Structures are given as C-alpha cells and as structure tokens.
Amino acid sequence: IEVRMRQDAWLPIDARLHAATGPTVRGVLEDLSARGELNFRSVLRRDSLAQKELSKDTVIFVRKGGLKYDRFPYPLQDVTGKLHVTDSEFRFEDIEGFNDSCVVTCEGTWHVQGPDSGLLQLNLAARDIPCDTELRKALPAGPREIWRDLRPAGTIDHASIDIKHQTGMSRPKIGVVVTQLRREDEPDGRSLEMKPSWFPLSMERVTGSFKFSPNGEFRLKDIQ
C-alpha cells in the first residue's frame, strides 16, 4: 500500500498547524519558535500486512520563516530550507536565515527516541556577524563570560556553532569556533576589535581563531 499526498499552497506556521501535528513535530516547532509558511510532499507506505503502521516519509519546504531555538536564542528571519521527516528522524537541510548583516546556514538532525524524547544535533555556520548584545545574550554562560573579559566590537568573519541536546539534559552541549581573517582593504566597522579587561591597550583588526569546547575549554590560536 502506498499513499502520496502533497500540499502546493503555502500554509502559515501558526497555532492551528501546531495543534494539527503529532507531539514530536509539535515539540520541535515549539523549541525552534518556528514561524513562516510551508508546503509539503508526503508518502505513506505499508510494505506487508505484517506491518502494523504506515511508514511516513515527508519533505516540508519552508519560506518567509523565522527561527529562534530556545536554548540558543539568536533569532533568524527570512528563513528558507526544508525539513525531511521519517519515522526515525528529522533532517534539517539547506536551512538559511539572516540576522541583520549576518547570514546563517544550518544542517542537523533530530533522532526520535520515543514519543516525547530524542537527540537534537545542529551545526550552524555564520558569517559577517555583528558583535552586538543580541549575540552575547544568546551565548551559553562560558562563552558569555569570555565575551565580557575580551569585550569584542565590530564584525566576526565566520563562526561555526555545534549544538547537541538530549531530552532530559538541563542544558545543551555547545561548541563555538570563531575565525577572523586578515583583509587589507577591510572597511571601517567590518573588522574585529577587542579591549580585554586584563590588558591596558585595545587590539585593532584582530585576526586568528577562538575555540570554546562543550567541556568548557577555551583556546586562542594565532591571535594578532
């Protein structure tokens, strides 16, 4: 048995849609504070009479979206991409969104482990990131304390953020790698500056990499 369904018209991601979904999908939508519009393609299949329930394979397309993961609350607008949903996992594919000048892409999975449990793994790659209050507040406690000590200003070239959260964990495991490149023709406001609380001089046009591991380890490399 195979049943194919499709929804070509764009539907709003709102309370009515949340209520119409199962608990696992609804939980993911709520954790991500998802909004925008979607349509989908879905296949329901039963390969034999011994199979008690239909298997599900659905691809959800998103446009004009907004996301803000409640455990890393850095909001994104104009989100596009797709979510591939099967019985055992959700795959986030080709997700792209914006926050001011910052461009963020995202890939990841939600592995279903029960009706109300699972493992979320996300990788976010961001570029042209303003060092503003919104970013600082979104960081977990460890990187936020380092931010307070380094007092960065300007724009970060590139950051990779890995998030892992298992249902029942008090907080996710988050790793952050920041890379700053040297550009001779960097316009004003697009470079990175720091005014460390423990250093009497400001550092301009900073380059190098900063790595914060989920275990709390912080490393600086090739800082100039």
N, C-alpha and C positions, 0 to 999 in steps of 0.2 A: 504494500500500500504506500502510495506517495501523494502528498497533497502540497501543491505550490500556491503561495499567496504573495501578493505584492501590494504595496501602498505607494502610488505615484504622487499623490497630492501631499504637500508638506503639512505636517501636523505640529501644533505647538507643544513643547515640553512643559506641561503645566500640571496642576493638581489632579485634573481628570485623568491625564495619561499615567501619572504615578499610581493612582488608585486602580487603574486597569491592568497594571503589570503584576507579576509574581513578586514575592517578598525579596528574592535575591536581586532582581533587576531594580526593584524599588529602592533597596538599600544602597546600591551603587549610585543611582541617580541622586539620592539624598546626600550621600557622603561627598559627592562632587558638586553639589548645589547646581546641577545641570539645568540649563535653560536654552531656549532657541527653538529650532524646528528640525523635524526628522521625517524621513520616509524609510521604507524597508522592503527587503526581499526575504521570504522565509520558505523553508522546505520542511515538512513534517513527514517522517518515514517510519514504517514498520516493516522489517525485513522478513519476519516469520510470525506465525501465530503464537509461538512461544514467547515472543517479546511482549511484555505486559503494557508498556507505554510507548508512545510515539517518540522517536528521537527528533531533536529540534536543531536546525541549522539556520540562523538568521543573520543577515547583514543589515545593520542600521546605519544610515547616512545622516550626517548632521551638518547643518549650516546655520549661519547667523547666531552661533551659540555663545554661551558664557559658562565658565567653569571656575569653581573655587573649592579645591579639596580642603575639607575641614581640618585636616592635620598638617597642611602646608598651605595656608590661606593666601596665596598670591593670585589675585583674580586675573582671568583672561577673558578677552572679548573677541568678537568676530571669529569664533572657533569654527573650524571645519574639520571633517575627517569621518571615520567610520568605526563602528563597534561590531565585531564579529562574535556572535553568541552561539555557543553549542551547549550540550548538556553538562559538560565538564569545565568549561572555561569561557571567559570573556577576553577578547583580544582588542586592545586599543590600537588602531592602525592609522597612520598618516594624519595624526591629530596636529593641527597648527592653530595657534591663537596669538593674541597681541596684548601687551600692556604698555600703553604709551609707545615709545620707540622700540621697546623690547619685543623680539619675535621668539616664540617658544614652540618647539615641536615635541611631541610626546609619543612614545610607544610603551606598551606594557600589557600585563595580563592580570586577570582576577581568576584564580583557580578555585572552583567551587568545591568545598569540602563537606557541605551539609546544607540544610535548608536556610540556616542563618549564619553560616561561617564560611571562611575562605581565606586565601592568601593573595594580597594585592602587591604587585611589583610594577613600579613605574620608573621610566627613565625620561627625564626632561632635559632637553638641550636648548639653551637660551643664548641669544646674542644681543649686543647693544643694550645692556641692562643698566638703567639709571640707578645710582646708589641713593635710594630715597627711603623715607620712613616706611612705606608700604612693603618694600623688600625686607627691611630689617625686622619688622614685626612678624613676617611670615617665617623667618628662620627659627629652628629649634634653639633651645636655651644655650647650648655650647657655642655654635657659630654666632649667636647674637651677642654673647659676652665678648668674643674676639672682635666683632664689629665695633663694639663700644670702646675697646682698647686701641684699635687701629684707626678708627674714625675716618673711613674712606669717603671720598667725594668724587663726582664725575661719572664716568660710564665704564662698565665692565665689558670687555670684548666678548668673552664666552664663559659660560658656566654649564657644567653637567651635574645634574641632581638625581641621585638614585634613592628611591623610596621603597621600603618594604614594610608591610604591615600585616600581621596575622591577627585574625579575630581573637579578641581577648587580651591582646597586648595593650598596656597602658598608653604607650606612645609608639609611633613608627620608628624604624631604623632609617636614618637619613645620612647619606654621604654627599658631600659637596666638593667639586673641583672647579676652581676658578683659574682661567688662563688669560693673561694680559700680554699682548704683543706690542712690539715697538713699531710705530709708524712715524716717519719723519714729518709727514705733512698732516699730522693729526690736528683737526680744527679745535678751537677753544671749546672746552666743555665736553669733549669726546675722549679725553684721556683720563687716567685714574690718578688721583692724589690721595695721600694719607698723611694724617697728623697724629702719629702714635702718642698715646698718653704718657709713655715711658721714654720718649725721645724728644729733645728740645726743638728740633727743626722739622719743618714739613717736608715731605717727599713728593716731588712732582714727576709726572709722566712715568709712573711706576710700571715696571714690566716684571714678568715672572709668573709663578703659579702658587696657588694656595690650596691645600687639601685638608678637608675635615672628614675624618672617617667616622662611621657609625659608632665605633667604640670610644669616641671622644678624643682620639689622637689628632693633633693639628700639626701640619708641616708646611714650611715655606721652602720654595726652590727657585734658585736663580733670580732672586729679588734684586732689582737695580733701581 
